[in-house]
Amino acid sequence: MLIYASQLNPKIGALSHNTEKILNAIEKARLEKAEIVVFPESAISGYPPEDLLLYDDFIDQMHQELDKIIEASKDLFIVVGTIRRNEEKQGNPLFNSAAVIYDKKLLGFKDKSLLPTYDVFVEKRYFESGDEQKVFDFKGKKIGVMICEDVWAHSENVYKKYEIDPIKDMQKLKPDLLINIAASPYYYQKKDLRIEVFSKVSKTLNCPQIMCNQVGANDQLVFDGHSMYFDKEGTLINVTKGFVEDHLFIDTEKEAPPFSYKVDPLQDLYNALVLGVKDYFRKLHFSKALMGLSGGIDSALVLCIAADALGPHNVLALNMPSRYSSLSSFEDSNLLAANLRIELMDIPIDHMYQQYLDLLSPAFQGKSFDTTEENLQARIRGMILMALSNKLEYIVLSTGNKSEMAMGYVTLYGDMCGGLGVLNDVTKTLVYELAKWINRKKEIIPKNIIKKAPSAELRADQTDQDTLPDYSIVDKVIDGYVEDHLGVDEIVKKYKLDETIVKELVERIHRAEYKRRQGPPGIRVSKKAFSKGRFFPIVQGWIAD
């Protein structure tokens, strides 16, 4: 069988636009002489459509778009992800389905059985579970069709344990080929786990398997694509490119050697961040970005990402020095902007800062210098960024990282302002690793930015470690507490850390919840991000111990 698996980048809710992409891919597959054409989960609506699914006319139009795909299917066997009504009038009103089509006829639907409700997924809010596994006959072969989560339950290394394993039920049907359509979001180093899961499925079913995954960024989520083909022994035979639209063309009758699959995880992480920015802007019809360039490591990394995502000519950087800004930071910012060919505008803020100090001095009388005066500078910068954003129609990129967001080491209405938090889910440790990765061939980020101690430069001789432990410690606690949900004792034991320090950092994570809730949406690139898939009350009286 000749199979064309099309890894598409849909826009959520743009039903006609997404269908046009599907129809174009069908014609390309026809030119390749394909017999079977496969599209990702929820390909017509984009994933996740969330509460758009509550509108009847949204579902009505999706059915109309499916009719267009059926009409275009002459001589082709097509599997495409869609959403349909539950006509039984019991349970949830919709099914997350794969429509199976052959030669202008709808053969039927395969409804998703396992509906994830963990992390970023809330499928049980909308969908009813499919109650059976199915194979579809095509040219004497039995084609099994499943949707994303339905295959994950077959692995022991998964997030949730289910009462059923759809793969065991599928095994009884003895498929000749398994098609798995997916909308599986990216997180750092996830592909190794995918390969393990899908390889085991092919071995169990003793048949080849195609996993066709969505690509693109939708709000905070990034879908990396990396669609895969496995032979019946569970050997990985082919993989699409990541983070771009691509396709697999497979001849199941031909033997192929194993796929040599070595990807630098830092390159994938960087590509995910670039795609997150690119699609956020493109799908919202924005084109230009604005950001503050402080001479620090975080803003340097965001500038590189923005330049690659939008083009240097669409990025404007602001240098806004105060009396505490160092000459080296000014020089480093200028060198970085020159390396990236990005315009750098200088707007000193010290005179404005002094005016605020003078204005507030009667109210501050008798009070010593503290974070109030530090935050004034950050908020002045935020006000300038937002003013230029309004006037010049630029979107402000926030530059705070996950470690700072976790600790509350950010200023509300200051450095937290903006339309998108590029590094909200990237720890300080990974920020440095990415910066070094960017410089792997030539120096783009000045070495001095990478070497110097991190500092907000909001008072004299300030470094982050005046009020925080070393970031290597902070990030271990974030990994343990936020991503792996370990208790304090477990974190102390796993990372060999001081219990008092761990407790203090965990308390800071909780205290900063109200700040994070008011920040811009951030690109999710870890197993557990603050901006998507984590639900904690702002007001609460429990601190883990």
N, C-alpha and C positions, 0 to 999 in steps of 0.2 A: 504493500500500500504506500502511496505517495502522500505525505502529510505536510501541510503548511500550517504552522502555529504562529499566529500573529500577535506579537507583544505590543499592545497599543497603549498610548497615553491619553486617556479620556479627560474631559472636563466635567466635573460633577454637575448633573442637571442639564447639560447642553445636549439634549437627546438627539436632535436632528444632526448636530455637528458630530456626535459620536457615531451615529449610524452611517454618516457619510464616510467616516474613517473606515468603518467595517466594510462598507460596499467597495471602497477603493482597494482594500486588502483582498477582498474576494476576487476582484479582477486580476490583481497581481498573482494570486494563487492559481487562477485559471490559466494565465500565461505560462506558469511553471509546470502545467499539466498535473496539478495536484488533484487528488481524489477526495481528501478529507481536509477541511479547513477548521481551525480551532481558534477561539478568542477567549480572553480572560473572563473571570467572574465579574458579574455586573457590568459587562462591557458597554451596554446601551446607556446605563445611568451614570457610570463611574462609581467608584467605591471609596468611602462609604457615603451614600446619599442622605443618611440620617433622617431628620424630620421632614424632608421633602416627600418622603414616603407616606406621610399622613394626608396628602392631597390627592383626591380622586382623579383630578385631571392630569396629574403627573403620571399616575399608573395608566390612565387611558392612552396618553400619548406614547408611553412605552410599548403598549400593545400595537399601536399603529406603526411604530418604527420596526417592530419585529416583523410585521407583515411585509415591509419593504425588503427585509433580509430574506424572507421566505421566497419572495418573488424573484430575487436575484440568484437563487440557489440551483439553477438548472444544471443537472448532471453532477452536482456536488453534494457531499455529506458534510454538514456544517454543525458545529457545536458552539453555541454562543451564550454567554451569561446574561440573564435578564431577571426581572422581578415580576411576579404575577400574583393575581388574587387567589386567595383560598376560598373556593366556591362552596366548601362544606359549611361555612358559617359557624364553625366551632374553632376555638383556639384563636391564635393571632390571625390578622386579616390577610397576610401575604406569605408567599414562599420566595426564598432565594433560590433561583432555578437555573438550570442549563436547558436551553431549548435545543432539541435535536431535530435537524431538518435534512431532508433528502429530496432533491429534484423537485423543488417547489411545493413540497408537502411537509407539514409539521408532523414528525413521527411521534412526538410526545415531549414530556418534560422529565428531567431528573431533578428532584427537589433536594436541597442540602439537608442532611440529616443532623449533623452536629452544629449547633449554633453557639459560637463562642461568646461568653459574657465576661471575659477577664481582660485586663489591661486596656487596650484601646477599643475593644469590641463590645458592642451592645446589641447583638443581633436578635436576642430574644425579646427585645422591646418591640420589634416589628414582625418577626417571622415565626411561622409554625414549622416544626421539624418534619422533614420528609420521612415516611415510615418504611421505605423499602429501597433496596439496591436494584439497579436495572442494567441489562445489556441490550444493545440495539444491533440487529442483524444488518450487515452491509457486505455484499459480495461474498457471502459464505463465511464471513468472520463475525465474531461476537465482540462488539465494542462496548466496554464498560465506561461509564461516565460518572465522575465524582466531582465534588466542589471543595477545594481547599481543606478546611478543617477535617473533613471526613477521612482523609488519609493520615492525619497527624495522630489520631488516637491509637494507631498501630505501633507507635514508638513508645518506649518506656520513658524517654527523655522529653516529655512534653509538659505543658503548663497545667493542664487539667486532666483529671481522670474521668472517663465517661463510663456509663453502664454498658454501652454497646461499642463494638468495634466494627464499623462498616466494612472494613477490608476482609474480615472473616466471613461476613455474609456474601461479599462479592466473590470470595474464593470458591464458594459453592456453585457459582454461575459459570466458572471456568472461562473467563474472558480471554480473547486472543490479543487484545490491546486495551490498556487503561488510559483514558484521557482525564486529566485532572486540571480543571480550570480554577484559577486562583487570583486572589488579591491579597498577597502576602507582603506586609510592609517590611521595610528594611530596619534593621538595627545592627550595630557594630558587631561584626564577626558572626552573623547569623547563617551565612551560606553553608558553613561546615555542618551545622545542625540539619539544614534542609537536605543535604546530600545523604546524611545518615538515615533520615526518615524515609525519603523516597526510595533509596536503595533497598531498604528492608521490605517495602511494599512490593516492589517488582519481584524480589525473591519469593515472597509469600505467594503471589499470584502466578508466578512462573510465566510472566508475559511482559513485553515492553511497556513502557509508560512515558507519556508526555505530560509535563507540567507546564501550562501556559499561564504566565503571571502578568499582572498589570504592571505598567511602569509609569513613573511621573509622580509629582508632588501635589497633594490635595490638602490645603491648609497646613496643619503641623506634620502630617504623615508623608513619608517618602516611600515610594514603591520602586524597588530597584530592578524589577524585571528578572533577569537571569533565569529565563525559562530553560527547562532542562529536558533531556531525553535519556532514558535508561533502557538497557536491553533487559532480557528476561532474567539474566543472572544478577541484575542490580548494578551493573557497571555503568558508570556515567559515560555517555557516548558524545554528547554535544551540549553546549550551553550558549545562549544568546549573549550579546553584549549587555552590560549593565548600564542602567540610568539613561538609556536612549531607546527609541522605538527600534525594534529589530524583529526578525522572524527566524524560526527553525524550518528547514526543509529536509524531511526525513524520508528515506526509502527503507521500509521495514524489512524488505527482502534482501537487502545488502548488508553484509557484515562490515562493521567499522571498528577501528581500533579504539581503545579507551581514550577519553579526552584528557589531555594534560591541562590540569586546572590549577593554576597558581596565580593568585591575585593578592597584591599587597593590601591588607586590611585598611591601612591609612589612606591609600589611594581611593578605596571604596568610600571611606568616611568623608573624604574631601569631595568626591563626586556627589555624594548624597547631599551635602551642604550646598554645593553649587546648584544642583537641581532644585533643592528646596527654595532657594532664592529665585532662580530663573522662572519656575512655574508659578510661584506666588505672584510675581510681577506680571508675567505674561497672561495668566488666566484672569487676573483682575484688570488687565489693560493698563497697567503701569509700565513705565519704561526707565525712569531715572531714580537713582538712589543718592541719599545724602547721609553723611555720618561724621561724627567727631573723630579726629585722628590725634591721639594724645601722645604718641611716641611709645606707648606700651604694647605688650604682646597681643592683647585681645583685639584692639582696634586694627593692628597690623594684619592679623589673620582675616578679620572681617573684610578689610579692604581688598585683600587678594581674592577672597571668595566672590565679592561683589564685582570685581573687574572681570573675572572669568564668567560669571553668570550673566552679566548685563553688557559687558564691553566697557573698556576704560572711559570712553567718551560719554557714557551714561552715568558716571559716578562723580560726585563732588565731595571732597573731603574738607573739613574745617579744622584749622588749628586755632584753638581758643585759649591762649596762655594766660595764666594769672601770675601773681608774685611768687608763687611756689613752684611754677613750672621750671624745669631745668633747661639749660642751653642744649644739653645733649638730646633731650626729648624733641626739641624744636628741630635740631639738625637731623635726627633720625627720621622724623616725620617727613621732612623735605626730601630726603634721600629715597625713602620708600615710595613716596608719590611719584618721584621722577623715574624710579625703576619700573613702575607700573603705568607710566604715562597718564597719570590722573591729575586733574586740576586740584590744587590745594589753595584754599582761601584762608588768609590770616585775619582773624577778628579777635584782638586782645580784649579781655574782659575785666582787667584789674580796675579800671576807672569805674566801671559799673558796680563791681564788687565793693569798692570803697564807698560809693554812694549808698548802697544798701547798709553797710556798716554804720555810716553816719546817720542814716534815717532811723535805724533801729537802736542806736546807742542809748537813748533815754530808757527804752524798755529793757535793754540788756545791762543796765548799770549795775555794777557789783557782781556780775556773772563772768566767769573765766571763759576763755576760748575753748570750745569743744566741737563736737560734730555739727552743731548748728551752723557755725561759720564755714565748716568744710562743705556741708550740704548746700549752702548758699551758692557756692561756686558751681557745683554740679547742676543746680536748678537754673542758674543764669545760662549755662551752656545749653541746657535742655530747651529753654525759652527761645534762644537764638536759632537752634536747629529747627524748632517747630515753626518759627516765623519764616525762615527761608523755605521750609517745606511748603507752607501755604502760598507764599509769593511766587516761588519758582516751580511749583508742582512737582516736587521731589518727595519720595517716601523715605522717612528716616529709618535707618538700620540701627538697632540697639546692639551694643557690643559686649554686654555682660555675659560671663560664662556660668556654667552650672554650679561650680564651686562657690562663686560669689552669690548666686541666687539661693543656694542652699543655706548659706550662712547669713543671709540678709545684708551682705556687704555691698549693697547697692543703694542708690538714692531714689526714692519715689519722686516722680515728676522731674527727675534730673537725668542721670544716665540710663534710667529705665524707660524713658520716653521713646516712642518710635512705633513704626508699623509692623516690624518683624524682629524678633530676637534671634539672631543668626546662631549664636553660640549658647543659647539657653540650656542645651542638653549636652554640652561638651565640657568636661571637667578641665581644670587648669593643667593637669598633667598631660591630657590629650592635646590641649592647645599648644603646649611646647613641642610635643611630638609632631603635630601637624606643621608647625612652623619650620622645624628641621627638615621635614619631608619636602616642603615647598622649596627649600634651599639645597635639595639633594644634588642638583646639577650645576646651579650657579646661585650666587647670593642675590636674592630678591628682597627678603626681609633683612635689614641690616643686623649684623651679628650682635651689635651692642644692645639692640632691643631684646634679643634672646638671652644675652648674658646677664643683663642688669637685674637687680632685685625688683620684683613687682611692687608698684606704688601707685596710689591714686593721685599723688602730688597735690594734696589739698591742705597740707601744712608742711612746715619745714622738716626736712630730713625724714619724711614719712616712708615706711614700707608696710606692705600688707601684714607682715609677720609681727608688727607691733601689737596687733590685736587678734591675730589668728596663729594657730600652729602652722608649721610648714605644710604646704599644699599636698605633699605626699601623704601626710597623715589625714588631712581633711578629706582627700579623695578616697582613701580607703574606707573611711566611715560612710561616705556617700554611697560607695559601691555596696557596702555591707547593709546599711540601714535602708536606703532608698530603693536600690535595685534588687537586693536579695532578701529584704525583710528580715534581717537578722536582729536579734536582741543585743543589748549592750554587752552582756557576758560573752555571747558568741563572737561578736566583733573583736573584743579584747583578746579572746583565745585565738581566733583565726589570724589576726594581723599582729599579735603581740604588742598591743598598745596599752597605754596607761588608762585605767578605768575612769579616773576623774576627767581626763581629757575627752574620752569618748562620750561620757554622760553630758558634758558641757556642749559638745558639738551636736549631739542629738537634740538637746533642748533648743539650741539655736535654729536647727532645722524647723522645729515646730513653731518657734516664735516668729519666724519669717514668713509663715504661710500667708498672712494678710498682704504682705508686699508682693509675693509672687502672683497672687490673685489679680493684682492690678497692673501687671506687666503686659507687654505685647505678646502675641502668640509666638511660640518658639518652635523650631524645627526639631522633630523627635528623631534621635539617632541612637538611643540607648534602649536597653530592655525596659527601663522605667523612667519616663520623663516627667518633669513637673507640669508641663503644659498640656499633656494629653494622656489620659489613662490612669491618672493618680487622683484619688478623691479623699481629701482630708478636710475636716472642719477647721475653720479659722479659730473659732472659740471652742476650746475643749480643755479638759482638766487632766488628761492622761499623758504622761511622758514615759515612754518605754524604758524599762530597766531590766 
